[in-house]
Amino acid sequence: LQDRPLTGREKGSATHLFMQFVRYEACTDEPGVRAELQRLQVQKFLTPRQAEAVDVQKILRLFSSPLGKTLLSAKTLRREFKFSILTDAEAYSPEAAGEQVMLQGVVDCFWSEPDGIVLVDFKTDKTPYGPEERAAHYAPQLRAYARALSRMYGLPVKEKILYFFSCDCAYHLA
């Protein structure tokens, strides 16, 4: 198994692990990203095969983008925020109105600004039909995360952003 190439899903998981544990401030140049890949292997967050699967250039493009610069300057940045919250099931199934469901999730990244929360979800899957098509697929997930964060923090979620590594682009959901 060690000789076979990583699947697309395994490569995506490697990138998510990297984004979870990397020091963002080290990702402004190639030596910094490579040093972080080495550190994460030494600290057993990534295997050597996973580290090889992380596309250094895509990481650099993220952190040189407007979104990346905002990530680097955000004061209250939270990553891999795990939550569980009881919520009205009607939001997910109209026939379940009045019932409660347990919503659980892991928010990749968010921060607070004076006028609300900014939510970012990193995606590694391909976007062959453009980011709009994949964004439509992920919109319910981000809306659920936004409702949960808004309820927990008592602030509106002012932006919901999907960042697609496949096209190096940020897609802002309405």
Secondary structure, 3 states (H helix, E strand, C coil): CCCCCCCHHHHHHHHHHHHHHCCHHHCCCHHHHHHHHHHHHHCCCCCHHHHHHCCHHHHHHHHHCHHHHHHHHCCCCEEEEEEEEEEEHHHCCHHHCCCEEEEEEEEEEEEEECCEEEEEEEECCCCCCCHHHHHHHHHHHHHHHHHHHHHHHCCCEEEEEEEECCCCEEEEEC
